[in-house]
Amino acid sequence: MNYRIPEQTIDQIRQSTDIVDVISEYVQLKKQGRNYFGLCPFHGESTPSFSVSQEKQIYHCFGCGAGGSAFNFIMEIEGVSFVEAAQKLAKSSNVEVEVPEYTATEQTGQSKETKWMMDAHLLLHKFYHHLLLNTKEGQEAYDYVTGRGFTDETLKKFGVGYALNSWDFALKFLTKRGYNQQLLEKAGLLIEKEHTAEYFDRFRNRIMFPIHDHKGNVIAFSGRVLGEGEPKYLNSPETPLFNKSKILYNFHQARPHIRKQEQVILFEGFADVIAADGAGLPNGIATMGTSLTEDQARIIRRHVENVTICYDGDNAGIEAAYRAANILIQQGCYVRIAMMPDKMDPDDYIRSKGSDSFKQDVIGASLTFMAFKLRYLRKGRNMKDEGERMRYVEDVLKEISMLTKAVERDHYLRQLADEFSISLDALKQQQFQVYKSLMQKKDYNEQNRINIPNKPKIFTQALKPAYLNAERYLLAHMLKDRTVSEKVQASIEGSFIIEEHRAIATYLYAFYEEGYEPNISIFMERIPEQSLKKIISELGMLTLEEELSDAVLHDYMKQVFNYPKLLTIKEKEQDKKQAEAQNDYLGAAQIAMEIIQMKKELKQ
Ligand SMILES: [Zn+2]
């Protein structure tokens, strides 16, 4: 293979990289026995079937079959070339790599147009940021943001900037640098004056907040009006770069903190994220002016199980929190709700009551989803009214019935009994009735499953023909032991029955002949076919006996080698019977001879 980075450097990167660290940046992994498990980032799932072997430095998904080395993982998840994956891994493991500039851009999966749009955003973002921090033109804006409690550190961390009060600043700034106006319009930075082919700046006289994708590229902006005015926040429109339903604000910066704390805080707006970061909570993210989508929930769940939702304290915020919680729970998250006192938003709260109070009295005092629901169900009800009260109790009993833990059910039943002075036994009976009627409703289990802990699937080997297992175990042993491979090559060489297995064996013989030591991770990087990589990574995850005895080895080879011949013998035996039935004794004798010969050729 012709790497543009010297093989030696690749080796160096490989040696200073641990696949568990690499993948943990994207997937929350938990150790189970020898391997690590998590939710597959390549297909949607709610129970972990994605496994990582530290020992072998490979990953494999038992659900969709994805598999490979740390290099393969980065290539797949970031959609980049081998060279770029190597550069990324080199960066995180502090290995120096020199790659000519053109190689990097030439090989990215992005189209030229996408790249231009991103470059334009980056350029403009840098300039806006500079204007705010260092210039006279940005002074008023700077005073305004610092007056609202932003420190220089925060302004830098979130790349906050200022867009001049001008109709054509961005237009001139970018076209002078060769960017085409139509493209800038498509990127959401300019607006066209109704089909006149005349363009002007979208953002004018606003505090500019860059929005990054999950890799950290600037792909959009949100501009806050300076002082009063409408709209308070102006966002970039949906563009080829910016898909609101998939982007989570600050995800790129929060990711390592989310991982470390095994906890994420979900806010409604990006201003809350920035305020919370200033208050010492760097694991906050937000949706971009839309309600939480399933896509976003899936991204969150892949990284973390525990989510604290901290939305505004007004009615809309409470409704939105309730909806978001349900979406997250469906994806398998444990959700808590941090309640904001009367109609405040987190940003206001932190500014008026301080960081410590926010951490302790809001985030620290968050409610379980059940406790939140009890409050939620009370909303708008006159609890002094007997009828309303009874309907409330009934609604609560429904919620209690959906809890999977008896202890929890008991806890809330007692609480309810105390609060409304109802006998606990009566409540229990009523709850059981509710439970029964819920169970009778079709699909109840499918739709209302709540907080069922995620356990890795237990992978039972379905019954497979003997030769198939034999081939798999042969290859698995060959992958970790060169002598086994040599023995198989000498004895049955390409006689694998499954075509993919034959291909893998052929690659492996060549790999060893080139002088490589057994290393499934390196081996996989050299396999061009995705379909083969899937099989190899799965084989890599098989648990093998330490030593393969000659007897077992021989038995495996025998099964593989003999299987097609046994099939032919069976056919011949049928032919022979038929010949006999037709009184063709000569023909039958002829076939019998062939059978004897074939039996001799079988491995014993
Ligand atoms: Zn998968």
Boltz pocket constraint, residues with backbone or C-beta under 6 A from the ligand:
constraints:
  - pocket:
      binder: B
      contacts: [[A, 40], [A, 41], [A, 42], [A, 43], [A, 50], [A, 61], [A, 62], [A, 63], [A, 64], [A, 65], [A, 66]]
      max_distance: 6.0
